[in-house]
Amino acid sequence: MRNLQSYATILITAAAVLVFATSNVVEGFHINQKVHDHVYNNITLYARLDVHCKSKQDDLGLQWVGFEQEYIFTFHPNIQETTLFWCNLSWEDPDTGRVYSQGIKAFIPGKCLTHCYWLAKSDGIYFAKDDGPQDYKWAYPWN
């Protein structure tokens, strides 16, 4: 009898795990849904934007983004909603030689679900979420 109860407990637990794992949404968070982070350079014609993004687990390396070009990275947030991505953006003013930089929180759970948009301009860094880049709002100054 005890073996039958243990077997039933294991079977019920396995079924619950299977239902949870195959569900598409858990408390508003989409499991297995990719997030796309877009970083767009709209600073000035001769300014290259240097972008270096990383999380606790992944370092995406240094990326060079030309004027009116875009760098996109894609990832799956973890189920515990603890995935964080940070990016350091920097550029050199071609007229003055001054270097500007800023670290940004490129992805924080709940800030955007499937797309995070970042627009680098000479006066700062702008952000828009899932609805699209038509809704950019100023987010960070340059240091």
C-alpha positions as a Python dict, from the first residue, in 0.01 Angstrom:
ca = {
    (1, 'M'): (0, 0, 0),
    (2, 'R'): (283, 237, 87),
    (3, 'N'): (445, 177, -255),
    (4, 'L'): (114, 259, -424),
    (5, 'Q'): (89, 591, -233),
    (6, 'S'): (449, 681, -322),
    (7, 'Y'): (384, 596, -685),
    (8, 'A'): (66, 811, -687),
    (9, 'T'): (253, 1103, -526),
    (10, 'I'): (530, 1083, -786),
    (11, 'L'): (276, 1063, -1067),
    (12, 'I'): (79, 1366, -942),
    (13, 'T'): (400, 1568, -893),
    (14, 'A'): (521, 1478, -1243),
    (15, 'A'): (187, 1580, -1392),
    (16, 'A'): (196, 1915, -1210),
    (17, 'V'): (551, 1983, -1333),
    (18, 'L'): (449, 1892, -1688),
    (19, 'V'): (149, 2127, -1680),
    (20, 'F'): (364, 2409, -1539),
    (21, 'A'): (645, 2355, -1792),
    (22, 'T'): (415, 2348, -2094),
    (23, 'S'): (213, 2652, -1992),
    (24, 'N'): (284, 2962, -2202),
    (25, 'V'): (222, 3218, -1930),
    (26, 'V'): (307, 3220, -1561),
    (27, 'E'): (191, 3531, -1374),
    (28, 'G'): (211, 3743, -1689),
    (29, 'F'): (559, 3621, -1777),
    (30, 'H'): (587, 3434, -2106),
    (31, 'I'): (790, 3116, -2072),
    (32, 'N'): (1023, 3040, -2364),
    (33, 'Q'): (944, 3377, -2520),
    (34, 'K'): (1247, 3549, -2666),
    (35, 'V'): (1333, 3906, -2579),
    (36, 'H'): (1495, 4122, -2846),
    (37, 'D'): (1706, 4417, -2730),
    (38, 'H'): (1763, 4678, -3004),
    (39, 'V'): (2037, 4943, -2974),
    (40, 'Y'): (2022, 5206, -3250),
    (41, 'N'): (2286, 5472, -3329),
    (42, 'N'): (2140, 5809, -3426),
    (43, 'I'): (2418, 6027, -3280),
    (44, 'T'): (2583, 6192, -3579),
    (45, 'L'): (2711, 6087, -3920),
    (46, 'Y'): (3072, 6023, -3817),
    (47, 'A'): (3018, 5888, -3465),
    (48, 'R'): (3051, 5514, -3409),
    (49, 'L'): (2862, 5380, -3109),
    (50, 'D'): (3047, 5118, -2904),
    (51, 'V'): (2811, 4877, -2728),
    (52, 'H'): (2917, 4617, -2472),
    (53, 'C'): (2633, 4414, -2318),
    (54, 'K'): (2640, 4139, -2060),
    (55, 'S'): (2441, 3955, -1800),
    (56, 'K'): (2564, 3755, -1502),
    (57, 'Q'): (2598, 3451, -1729),
    (58, 'D'): (2674, 3598, -2073),
    (59, 'D'): (2919, 3857, -2203),
    (60, 'L'): (2821, 3955, -2557),
    (61, 'G'): (3147, 4136, -2626),
    (62, 'L'): (3213, 4475, -2780),
    (63, 'Q'): (2996, 4567, -3079),
    (64, 'W'): (3051, 4864, -3310),
    (65, 'V'): (2737, 5028, -3442),
    (66, 'G'): (2764, 5276, -3729),
    (67, 'F'): (2541, 5579, -3778),
    (68, 'E'): (2179, 5478, -3845),
    (69, 'Q'): (2271, 5114, -3779),
    (70, 'E'): (2127, 4880, -3518),
    (71, 'Y'): (2268, 4610, -3291),
    (72, 'I'): (2018, 4347, -3178),
    (73, 'F'): (2070, 4073, -2924),
    (74, 'T'): (1815, 3807, -2840),
    (75, 'F'): (1780, 3586, -2534),
    (76, 'H'): (1537, 3384, -2326),
    (77, 'P'): (1480, 3528, -1976),
    (78, 'N'): (1496, 3270, -1701),
    (79, 'I'): (1179, 3140, -1539),
    (80, 'Q'): (1258, 3301, -1203),
    (81, 'E'): (1242, 3646, -1369),
    (82, 'T'): (1591, 3736, -1249),
    (83, 'T'): (1758, 3786, -1589),
    (84, 'L'): (1930, 4126, -1609),
    (85, 'F'): (2129, 4268, -1901),
    (86, 'W'): (2351, 4574, -1869),
    (87, 'C'): (2509, 4758, -2158),
    (88, 'N'): (2780, 5020, -2167),
    (89, 'L'): (2737, 5261, -2457),
    (90, 'S'): (3013, 5501, -2559),
    (91, 'W'): (3108, 5726, -2849),
    (92, 'E'): (3363, 5992, -2940),
    (93, 'D'): (3248, 6329, -3069),
    (94, 'P'): (3422, 6365, -3408),
    (95, 'D'): (3435, 6746, -3373),
    (96, 'T'): (3576, 6779, -3020),
    (97, 'G'): (3732, 6438, -2950),
    (98, 'R'): (3537, 6418, -2624),
    (99, 'V'): (3429, 6066, -2526),
    (100, 'Y'): (3079, 6012, -2389),
    (101, 'S'): (2963, 5695, -2215),
    (102, 'Q'): (2677, 5559, -2010),
    (103, 'G'): (2577, 5228, -1858),
    (104, 'I'): (2216, 5126, -1906),
    (105, 'K'): (1994, 4854, -1766),
    (106, 'A'): (1919, 4701, -2106),
    (107, 'F'): (1673, 4442, -1975),
    (108, 'I'): (1486, 4421, -1648),
    (109, 'P'): (1190, 4181, -1618),
    (110, 'G'): (863, 4369, -1645),
    (111, 'K'): (1018, 4666, -1824),
    (112, 'C'): (954, 4513, -2163),
    (113, 'L'): (815, 4172, -2261),
    (114, 'T'): (942, 4097, -2611),
    (115, 'H'): (1125, 4407, -2741),
    (116, 'C'): (1338, 4671, -2568),
    (117, 'Y'): (1441, 4962, -2793),
    (118, 'W'): (1736, 5193, -2715),
    (119, 'L'): (1812, 5500, -2925),
    (120, 'A'): (2147, 5676, -2879),
    (121, 'K'): (2138, 6044, -2975),
    (122, 'S'): (2385, 6324, -2906),
    (123, 'D'): (2171, 6455, -2618),
    (124, 'G'): (2123, 6120, -2441),
    (125, 'I'): (1980, 5772, -2459),
    (126, 'Y'): (1611, 5706, -2522),
    (127, 'F'): (1399, 5399, -2446),
    (128, 'A'): (1084, 5243, -2592),
    (129, 'K'): (926, 4910, -2512),
    (130, 'D'): (713, 4654, -2688),
    (131, 'D'): (478, 4898, -2862),
    (132, 'G'): (763, 5012, -3080),
    (133, 'P'): (1020, 5281, -3136),
    (134, 'Q'): (762, 5550, -3213),
    (135, 'D'): (721, 5590, -2834),
    (136, 'Y'): (1082, 5673, -2736),
    (137, 'K'): (1125, 5855, -2406),
    (138, 'W'): (1447, 6010, -2275),
    (139, 'A'): (1608, 5766, -2028),
    (140, 'Y'): (1977, 5844, -1962),
    (141, 'P'): (2219, 6136, -2002),
    (142, 'W'): (2572, 6090, -2135),
    (143, 'N'): (2852, 6106, -1875),
}
